[in-house]
Amino acid sequence: MSCSVTERVSENRAGPAGCRLRGSTNNLTTPSSKVLATSSGSTAVANLRNKPCCLCWCCCCSCACLTPGKGNDENGPTKNSNTTDLLICDGEPPPSLEEIRSWGRSFDKLMRSPAGRKVFRDFLRCEYSEENILFWLACEELKRECSPEAVEEKARIIYEDYISILSPKEVSLDSRVREIVNRNMVEPTPHTFDEAQLQIYTLMHRDSYPRFVNSALYKSLAQQQPGPETETVESDGPHG
């Protein structure tokens, strides 16, 4: 006598209010189900449980990226090591409060500051668009390379990591820029990805940056001491 068992296990989990899937058309999506074969040939469908925060979708916790200080103060952002640790970069002294507040007025100043890039990257990680700043940083590193062999190798890695449609970290580029990159890859140079880098810089500036300025993460850093509130964002031009 043969028998088959079909089991369906579903788990509906609500996403946290803090994290949003924005900033790239290549946002992380979580598979809703997985098909498992049984010994009798029938199948069982089981939803996959998602990863913990920051890659979390559970409603029982708040994303640490947007609620710095949580754990030491249940009421929200505070002046503690969780926020100040974000400002320590490569052993350099932390930026002044005035410099931190300048990040809220100019995206260019934010991206030119090592500490600013670190904080912004932490925010993008919570928005599932960290690949944008990682690609931009990789392009900056490629521009500093002089060895033709190293340029070719690094360009290949950047292409495979951020341009290839098979990569989970693929950045969002239009067809025109992709065509330029593909032509440049025939003979890679330190400026192979200039057009793509500019497009991603513009994407971060227009899409993610305004939310960063209004986030609890940035406000907790910019309001560590009494002072004027963050001024209106400057409309500085994109830089690659």
C-alpha positions, 0 to 999 in steps of 0.5 A: 500500500502506497501513501503520500503526505502533502504538508504545507507550512506557511509563516506570514511575517510582517517586515519592520517599519524601519527597513524599506526595500528602496534605493535600487531595482536590485533589492534583496527579495526573500524567497517565499517557499521551497519545494521539498521532495518526499519519499513517495514522490509528492511534494511539501511546501515550506516557507523559508525562515528569514535571516535575523536583523539587519536582514530581518523581516520579523515584527518583533524587533527594530532595525539597529541601523535606524534605531541607534542606542536601542539596547541601552535606552528603550526610548530610542537614539541616545549619546552612546557607544553604538552611535559614536563607534560609527564615526571611528574610521581607520583609526582617525579621530572622529569628525567634529559635530560641525562636520557631521551636520555638514553631511546633512547639507551636502551629499558631496561632503558626506561622500568625501568623508571616510566617517560619513561614508561609513555611516551612510553605508550602514544606513544603506545596509538597512535599506538593502542597497549597500551594493551601491556604495560598495560599487562606488568605492570599488570604482574609486579604488580602481582609479588609484591603480597604476598597474595594467595587470591589476587594473584588468583584474580589478575591473573584471572583479567589479564587473562580475560583482556589480555589473553582471546580471547573474550577481546578487549585488548587481547595481541598477544601470540603464541600457546605455551605460551598460553598453558603454561598460561592455565596450570598455571591458574589451580593454579595461582602464582605471576609468572603465566604470566612470559612467556607471559610477556617476549613475549610481552616485546620482541614484544614491544622491536623489533616492537614498540621501534624503531618507538618510538625512531624515533618519534616526541614525543621522539625527542622533549623530547630528544632535549630540550637543545643543545646536541648530537643526539640520539645514536644508539639503544643498543641491550639489552636483554629482561627483564620481 
